[in-house]
């Protein structure tokens, strides 16, 4: 449900996870008022991924603003200085020569190219709020609604409750500002900040609150809400998206009077009611505007599997309560519910992991690509330059330790996206132009990312349609030594010496064979 499409369906094992781990530990220690340790962990996260770290800091800032009277000023100042020293030193060392704004590249050119190639910076343009609102916006709003409802129930301290709500509000405001900026303020420096990624941090904070609240409901609440809470806990593992709107409203609305009539802080009492109304109005507006289609229904009413689990949970709750009443010393309903919930999460998590990774054919292709890289590492000179299929966008250098001529995304996007140097942009454009493609029509598609997909198909067609003489000409002018091709896309025979082959790839040395051996 993350709005900028960074959320992965499986563990990435990349720097994102490291930065995320540091900032989550930082937030945990911040909430325990261990400010110096929190600052150090936020700084460690900053040295891995500055934007992710700053989102964690933004949440902490919101909390601290509310709790400023109870905070020790000396420790706050010392923690801020500690963070500034570590983060500032790293920034100066790493970004002394990097132009973080558009640099020498015209701002309009930067925005136009980035819009067509980025999967993250322009979420409104990609349909996050419209065509794909069921995957992102609606479940996110439902999660935040549940978080505001459960927060006062799991947090007895009104001050701490208000502080967490303030931190979440800061993240929500950053998200909205980032979404608006991506549409109305086409400034590269602002877009690169990726402010909509605050939704990622918001999800993590809200999720912790919601899980705690739902587990509490499973153990002690009216029978109907126990079953629904259990199904909601399992929903992300059985349907995509999880957290359906109808189930959210059924959990919250019947108990709103209880929340509104309590003696807690006004904001804590009103927030869930306001959000329930807002999400309901949003859903109705989407329906009236004709945006809601049949494929969106599970996000609104839940999937068949969700309601089957809810029904099963309802039967279990009735049986557990009956056993508790008859044999209370043997079957304690609260403990039995928790045990069964943990087992259900474990089983469904294993099922989710098994079915969320790449397909077998993709894994096979990846293994073959790895094999080609390892061969290159062991059998070619260190300075060798490889021309790899330019529609394979990641991976060649990882294990081969050999340079690449580049690919479409590197030429026109990643090589100059952050380090915005005109020379890098010009070189990438020059290499792309070798394919003889007019890029203009592909930059005006909508959603713009569709233009990238179409361009990728055309690049693949042009590359595999190149005459051998054309490839030799490129090799001579750019110093390319080897050619890496996907077997499934090869359309001709090549008069080059084949030096490697497996089920998915050919590797050719870019020199003509003697006439007798062709």
PyMOL commands that set and color helices and strands:
alter all, ss='L'
color gray80, all
select helices_A, chain A and resi 15-31+35-46+50-66+73-94+107-117+137-154+158-184+188-192+195-219+223-238+245-260+266-288+294-301+304-326+333-356+360-379+396-400+408-414+422-433+440-444+448-464+468-478+487-489+515-517
alter helices_A, ss='H'
color red, helices_A
select strands_A, chain A and resi 385-388+403-404+482-486+496-501+505-512
alter strands_A, ss='S'
color yellow, strands_A
deselect
rebuild
show_as cartoon
